[in-house]
Amino acid sequence: MKLQIKVDPALMARSLEFAQRSVLGYERGEKEASRAHARPGIDKSVDEQMKGKAGECAFCQFVGVSPLTELDWTPKTDLGWDLIWRTRKIDVKTTDTSALIWPVTKGWLEECKANVFVLVRRIAKPRRDELADNIALQRYDTFEISGWITVKDFIAQHRVADEQHRFDTGTKYMPAETLTEFTEAARAGYRNGFVGFTHEGHFTAFCHCGKLAPYGYGVSLIRNQLGTHYCREHRPKP
């Protein structure tokens, strides 16, 4: 079973507020650059806008970073990715289906600025009669972390929907089962064994067990040798 995340209620409420502001921005003509690449109808759908932002929150909770500080909550057009995690630009693709898609309306896949696509699937979709009910929408708060793929690999391996496909003709996509799954170890932040720099420039190191690792061996930052790091429990015995 793939990992599932229940988004914090406060983040669901904030995602709803973001969605409402986003739809209003489209109505006012403030987001024409985004509208040009959006799937038809998404600019008028509070549910779609909320789903996207809540999916980003789910991924942040999954990897142990704060959605409030790592995500862009402003109404401006995004930079082509949703957050930087472990030095990589992550584009979270949230869907109600079991496939990671690149809409035919975008068209500039080769110029994508992200490094990694992450597929997040909403477990249940609101009924049509709930779409105008803000309280009901926020109940759909559980998301599956379905998998990931580098943008380079997606460009090389994606499939294209034909006229008989349920997606719009020309849509680039990959089924969830073709993506790389996150492991159970990732639930704690996918930091097991990570040694490097955060996007703020701070050096950080974790033991293979996921704990902070203050004991470093073979480290020489001058020579760009980050070494191997351990927590107290797992450091080599003298």
C-alpha positions in Angstrom: 0.0 0.0 0.0 1.4 3.4 -0.9 1.8 6.0 1.7 -1.1 8.3 2.6 -1.0 11.7 4.3 -3.9 13.4 6.0 -3.4 17.2 5.6 -3.7 19.3 8.7 -7.1 21.0 9.0 -5.5 24.4 9.3 -3.6 23.8 6.0 -6.8 22.6 4.3 -8.5 25.9 5.4 -5.5 27.9 4.1 -5.6 25.9 0.8 -9.2 26.8 0.4 -8.6 30.4 1.1 -5.7 30.3 -1.5 -8.0 28.7 -4.0 -10.7 31.3 -3.6 -8.2 34.1 -4.1 -6.7 32.4 -7.1 -10.1 32.0 -8.8 -10.9 35.6 -8.0 -7.6 36.6 -9.6 -8.5 34.8 -12.8 -11.9 36.6 -12.8 -10.1 39.9 -12.5 -7.8 39.2 -15.3 -4.7 39.2 -13.1 -3.5 35.7 -14.0 -3.6 35.6 -17.8 -0.1 34.1 -18.1 -1.3 31.2 -16.0 -4.6 30.9 -17.8 -2.8 30.4 -21.1 -1.3 27.1 -19.9 -4.1 25.9 -17.6 -6.4 23.0 -18.3 -9.9 24.2 -19.4 -12.1 25.1 -16.5 -9.4 25.0 -13.8 -9.3 28.8 -13.6 -12.9 28.8 -12.4 -12.7 25.8 -10.1 -12.1 26.4 -6.4 -11.9 22.6 -5.9 -9.2 22.2 -8.5 -7.2 25.1 -7.1 -7.6 23.8 -3.5 -6.7 20.3 -4.5 -3.4 21.4 -6.0 -2.3 23.4 -3.0 -3.4 20.8 -0.5 -1.5 18.2 -2.5 1.6 20.4 -2.1 0.9 20.6 1.6 0.6 16.8 1.8 4.0 16.3 0.2 5.6 18.9 2.6 4.1 17.0 5.5 5.4 13.8 4.1 9.0 15.0 3.8 9.0 16.9 7.1 9.1 20.5 5.9 6.8 23.3 6.7 4.2 24.2 4.0 3.9 27.6 5.5 7.5 28.5 4.7 8.4 26.2 1.8 5.4 26.9 -0.5 4.4 30.0 -2.3 1.1 31.3 -1.0 1.0 34.5 -3.0 -1.3 35.0 -6.1 1.6 35.4 -8.5 2.5 32.9 -11.2 4.8 30.2 -9.9 8.4 29.8 -11.1 7.8 26.4 -12.6 8.2 24.4 -9.4 6.5 24.3 -6.0 9.3 23.9 -3.5 13.0 23.2 -3.3 13.8 20.0 -1.3 17.2 18.5 -0.9 18.5 21.0 -3.4 16.0 19.8 -6.1 13.2 21.8 -7.6 10.0 19.8 -7.0 6.9 20.1 -9.1 4.0 18.4 -7.2 1.3 17.1 -9.6 -1.9 16.5 -7.7 -4.6 14.5 -9.3 -7.8 12.5 -8.8 -6.5 9.9 -11.3 -3.8 7.4 -11.3 -1.4 9.1 -13.7 1.0 11.9 -13.7 0.1 14.2 -16.6 1.5 17.2 -18.5 -1.5 19.0 -20.0 -1.5 19.6 -23.7 -2.2 23.3 -23.0 1.3 23.7 -21.5 3.3 22.6 -24.5 6.8 23.5 -23.2 7.9 20.4 -21.4 11.5 20.6 -22.6 11.8 24.0 -21.0 10.4 22.8 -17.6 12.5 24.4 -14.8 11.7 21.7 -12.2 14.1 18.7 -11.6 11.6 16.2 -10.3 7.8 15.6 -10.7 6.0 14.1 -7.7 2.6 12.5 -8.2 0.1 13.1 -5.3 -3.3 11.5 -5.6 -6.4 12.7 -3.7 -8.0 9.6 -2.3 -11.6 10.7 -2.7 -13.2 13.3 -5.0 -16.0 15.6 -3.9 -19.5 15.0 -5.3 -20.9 17.5 -7.6 -23.4 18.8 -5.0 -20.5 19.4 -2.6 -18.4 21.7 -4.8 -20.1 24.9 -3.5 -19.8 23.7 0.1 -16.6 25.0 1.6 -16.9 22.8 4.7 -17.5 19.7 2.6 -14.5 20.4 0.4 -12.1 20.5 3.3 -13.2 17.0 4.4 -11.4 15.6 1.3 -8.0 15.9 3.1 -6.3 12.6 2.5 -3.7 12.2 -0.2 -1.6 9.3 -1.5 2.1 9.9 -2.2 2.1 7.9 -5.4 5.6 8.2 -6.7 8.2 10.4 -8.4 10.2 10.7 -11.6 12.9 13.1 -12.8 11.8 15.6 -15.4 14.6 14.3 -17.7 13.2 10.7 -17.5 9.6 12.0 -17.9 10.6 13.7 -21.1 12.3 10.5 -22.4 9.6 8.0 -21.3 6.2 9.7 -21.3 3.3 8.4 -23.2 1.0 10.6 -25.4 -2.8 10.3 -25.3 -4.5 9.5 -28.6 -8.1 10.3 -29.6 -9.4 7.2 -27.8 -7.8 8.0 -24.5 -9.7 9.5 -21.5 -7.2 12.3 -21.4 -7.2 15.2 -23.9 -5.5 14.2 -27.2 -1.9 15.1 -27.0 -1.6 15.0 -23.2 1.7 13.6 -22.0 1.4 11.2 -19.1 2.8 8.3 -17.2 0.8 5.8 -15.1 1.4 5.8 -11.4 2.8 2.2 -11.5 5.6 3.3 -13.8 6.9 5.9 -11.3 9.4 5.3 -8.5 7.7 4.7 -5.2 8.7 6.4 -2.0 9.7 4.0 0.7 8.4 3.7 4.2 11.7 5.2 5.4 10.7 8.4 3.7 7.8 9.0 6.1 10.3 10.6 8.5 11.4 13.1 6.0 13.3 11.0 3.4 16.4 12.3 5.1 18.0 8.9 5.9 21.7 9.2 5.1 21.3 12.7 3.6 24.5 14.8 3.9 24.6 18.2 2.2 23.3 21.7 2.2 19.7 23.0 2.6 18.4 25.5 0.1 19.2 28.2 2.7 22.8 27.2 2.5 23.1 25.4 5.9 25.2 22.2 6.1 23.1 19.4 7.5 23.7 15.6 8.0 21.6 12.7 9.0 22.5 9.2 10.0 21.2 6.2 7.9 18.5 5.8 10.6 17.1 9.3 10.0 18.4 10.9 13.2 20.6 14.0 13.2 24.2 12.9 12.7 26.8 15.0 14.6 29.6 12.5 14.2 31.3 13.0 10.8 34.1 10.9 9.3 36.2 11.8 6.3 34.9 15.4 6.2 36.8 18.2 4.4 34.5 21.0 3.2 37.5 22.7 1.6 38.0 19.7 -0.6 34.2 19.3 -1.1 34.3 16.0 0.8 31.2 15.7 2.8 32.1 12.4 4.4 29.9 9.9 6.2 27.9 10.9 9.3 26.4 9.0 12.2 24.2 9.5 15.2 25.5 8.6 18.7 24.0 5.1 18.5 25.4 4.2 15.1 28.8 5.9 15.1 31.7 3.5 14.6 33.1 2.1 17.9 36.7 3.0 18.6 
